[in-house]
Amino acid sequence: MLQPWFLDIDHTMRLHRSLIEAYGGSEGIRDVGLLHSALAMSQSTFWWRISAPRSI
């Protein structure tokens, strides 16, 4: 099985910076902890779904 690639905080911040440069907007992150939580949620959901027992 191929391993998924999830965004980490560094990639997300670089992407945010490049989008601001391209389209404008406010710099900075209001709540870095919330961003960490959102990024971790995708990993948690993915691994939970593939490890959860299948019902028949």
WOVENBEL-V386826 format. One record per pair of residues at least 24 apart in sequence whose C-alpha atoms are under 8 Angstrom apart, sorted by sequence separation. I is the first residue (numbers start at 1). GAP is how many residues later the second one is. D is the distance in whole Angstrom. If there is no record, write none. Layout:
BEGIN
<<I	GAP	D> <I	GAP	D>>
END
This chain:
BEGIN
<<9	26	8> <9	27	7> <9	30	8> <8	31	7> <7	32	7> <6	33	8> <6	36	8> <6	37	7>>
END
